[in-house]
């Protein structure tokens, strides 16, 4: 893989079903921030994941709980992803 590849080229398409009102709100926020809907979603997910990691590191809400069975984040938390 070339070092010249951009972050966008490294992204993988993912389909997600969103409630109509949520998609509308995200489109509005994307327009306000002058970015694509995809970029708005990625930024918000990154922020959410970062906040959750900070809470876990501080022993907060999620720090003392094991991932639930079937949790999609379990592999990520184990470092398998």
DRENDOKE-912911 format. One record per residue: x, y, z of N, C-alpha, C, O in turn; residue number from 1; residue in one letter. Coordinates in steps of 0.05 Angstrom, whole numbers, plus 5000, padded with zeros to 4 digits. Layout:
<recs>
X	Y	Z	X	Y	Z	X	Y	Z	X	Y	Z	NUM	A .
...
</recs>
This chain:
<recs>
5017	4976	5000	5000	5000	5000	5018	5025	5000	5037	5027	5016	1	X .
5012	5043	4983	5028	5067	4980	5024	5086	5003	5002	5089	5013	2	X .
5046	5100	5011	5043	5120	5032	5027	5144	5023	5017	5159	5039	3	X .
5025	5147	4997	5010	5169	4985	4980	5166	4987	4965	5184	4980	4	X .
4971	5143	4996	4942	5138	4997	4930	5156	5019	4941	5159	5041	5	X .
4908	5168	5013	4895	5186	5032	4878	5170	5051	4872	5146	5047	6	X .
4870	5183	5073	4853	5170	5093	4827	5160	5079	4817	5139	5086	7	X .
4816	5177	5062	4791	5170	5048	4794	5144	5032	4776	5127	5031	8	X .
4817	5141	5019	4822	5117	5003	4824	5092	5021	4819	5070	5011	9	X .
4832	5095	5046	4834	5073	5064	4808	5065	5078	4806	5044	5090	10	X .
4788	5082	5075	4762	5076	5088	4747	5055	5073	4749	5053	5048	11	X .
4733	5039	5088	4717	5018	5075	4687	5025	5077	4678	5033	5098	12	X .
4673	5022	5055	4644	5028	5055	4629	5010	5075	4635	4986	5076	13	X .
4611	5022	5090	4595	5007	5109	4567	5017	5108	4562	5041	5110	14	X .
4548	4999	5105	4520	5007	5105	4509	5006	5133	4513	4987	5148	15	X .
4495	5027	5141	4482	5028	5167	4454	5039	5163	4450	5059	5149	16	X .
4435	5026	5175	4407	5035	5174	4403	5055	5197	4408	5049	5220	17	X .
4394	5079	5190	4390	5100	5209	4360	5108	5210	4347	5108	5189	18	X .
4350	5114	5233	4322	5125	5234	4322	5151	5217	4341	5166	5217	19	X .
4299	5155	5203	4297	5178	5185	4303	5205	5199	4316	5222	5188	20	X .
4294	5208	5224	4298	5233	5238	4328	5237	5245	4338	5260	5244	21	X .
4342	5215	5251	4370	5217	5257	4386	5224	5232	4404	5241	5233	22	X .
4379	5212	5210	4393	5218	5185	4389	5247	5177	4407	5261	5168	23	X .
4364	5257	5181	4358	5285	5175	4375	5303	5192	4387	5322	5182	24	X .
4376	5297	5218	4392	5314	5236	4422	5314	5230	4435	5334	5231	25	X .
4432	5290	5222	4460	5288	5215	4466	5303	5189	4487	5316	5186	26	X .
4447	5302	5170	4450	5318	5145	4451	5348	5151	4467	5362	5139	27	X .
4434	5356	5169	4433	5385	5176	4460	5393	5189	4471	5413	5182	28	X .
4469	5376	5208	4495	5383	5221	4518	5382	5202	4536	5398	5203	29	X .
4517	5363	5183	4539	5361	5162	4539	5387	5146	4560	5398	5139	30	X .
4515	5397	5138	4514	5421	5122	4524	5445	5138	4539	5462	5128	31	X .
4517	5447	5164	4526	5468	5181	4557	5468	5183	4570	5489	5183	32	X .
4568	5444	5185	4597	5441	5188	4611	5440	5161	4636	5436	5159	33	X .
4596	5443	5139	4607	5443	5112	4623	5418	5106	4646	5419	5097	34	X .
4611	5395	5111	4624	5369	5105	4603	5349	5096	4579	5354	5097	35	X .
4612	5326	5087	4594	5305	5078	4580	5292	5101	4589	5293	5124	36	X .
4558	5278	5095	4544	5263	5116	4563	5242	5127	4564	5238	5151	37	X .
4578	5229	5110	4597	5208	5118	4617	5219	5138	4623	5207	5159	38	X .
4629	5242	5131	4649	5255	5149	4636	5262	5176	4649	5259	5197	39	X .
4612	5272	5175	4598	5280	5200	4595	5255	5218	4600	5256	5242	40	X .
4587	5233	5206	4583	5208	5221	4609	5198	5233	4610	5191	5256	41	X .
4630	5198	5217	4657	5188	5226	4667	5206	5249	4676	5195	5269	42	X .
4665	5232	5247	4674	5250	5268	4659	5244	5294	4671	5243	5315	43	X .
4632	5241	5292	4616	5236	5316	4622	5209	5328	4623	5206	5352	44	X .
4627	5188	5312	4634	5162	5322	4661	5163	5336	4665	5151	5357	45	X .
4680	5176	5323	4707	5178	5335	4705	5192	5362	4718	5183	5382	46	X .
4690	5214	5364	4687	5228	5389	4675	5210	5410	4684	5210	5433	47	X .
4654	5196	5403	4640	5178	5422	4659	5156	5432	4660	5151	5456	48	X .
4674	5144	5413	4692	5122	5421	4714	5133	5439	4722	5120	5458	49	X .
4724	5157	5433	4745	5169	5449	4736	5175	5477	4750	5170	5496	50	X .
4711	5186	5479	4700	5192	5505	4696	5166	5521	4701	5166	5545	51	X .
4687	5145	5508	4683	5119	5522	4709	5108	5532	4711	5098	5554	52	X .
4730	5109	5515	4757	5100	5523	4767	5116	5547	4779	5104	5566	53	X .
4762	5142	5547	4771	5159	5570	4756	5151	5595	4769	5150	5617	54	X .
4730	5145	5593	4715	5137	5616	4725	5110	5627	4728	5106	5651	55	X .
4731	5092	5609	4741	5065	5617	4768	5068	5631	4773	5056	5651	56	X .
4786	5085	5619	4812	5089	5631	4811	5101	5659	4827	5095	5676	57	X .
4790	5117	5663	4787	5130	5689	4771	5112	5708	4765	5121	5731	58	X .
4764	5088	5699	4748	5070	5716	4719	5079	5719	4706	5074	5739	59	X .
4710	5093	5698	4683	5104	5698	4662	5084	5692	4664	5061	5699	60	X .
4642	5093	5680	4617	5078	5675	4622	5050	5663	4609	5031	5671	61	X .
4641	5047	5645	4645	5022	5632	4670	5007	5642	4674	4984	5635	62	X .
4686	5020	5658	4712	5009	5666	4710	4983	5682	4729	4967	5681	63	X .
4689	4979	5696	4687	4955	5713	4669	4933	5701	4661	4915	5715	64	X .
4662	4936	5676	4643	4917	5664	4657	4903	5641	4671	4915	5624	65	X .
4653	4877	5639	4663	4861	5617	4643	4865	5594	4619	4870	5598	66	X .
4653	4864	5569	4634	4866	5546	4613	4845	5546	4619	4822	5554	67	X .
4589	4852	5539	4567	4832	5538	4572	4812	5516	4585	4819	5496	68	X .
4562	4788	5519	4564	4768	5498	4552	4779	5472	4529	4789	5473	69	X .
4565	4775	5450	4555	4785	5425	4560	4814	5419	4552	4824	5399	70	X .
4573	4828	5438	4579	4856	5434	4599	4859	5412	4621	4847	5412	71	X .
4592	4875	5392	4610	4880	5369	4637	4893	5377	4657	4890	5363	72	X .
4637	4906	5400	4661	4920	5409	4680	4901	5423	4703	4908	5429	73	X .
4672	4877	5430	4688	4858	5445	4715	4853	5431	4736	4853	5444	74	X .
4714	4847	5405	4739	4842	5390	4756	4866	5389	4781	4864	5391	75	X .
4744	4889	5386	4760	4914	5386	4774	4918	5413	4797	4925	5414	76	X .
4759	4914	5435	4770	4918	5461	4792	4898	5467	4811	4905	5482	77	X .
4791	4874	5456	4812	4854	5460	4836	4860	5442	4857	4847	5444	78	X .
4834	4880	5424	4856	4886	5406	4856	4868	5382	4876	4868	5367	79	X .
4835	4853	5377	4834	4835	5354	4827	4849	5328	4830	4838	5307	80	X .
4819	4874	5330	4811	4889	5306	4831	4911	5302	4828	4927	5283	81	X .
</recs>
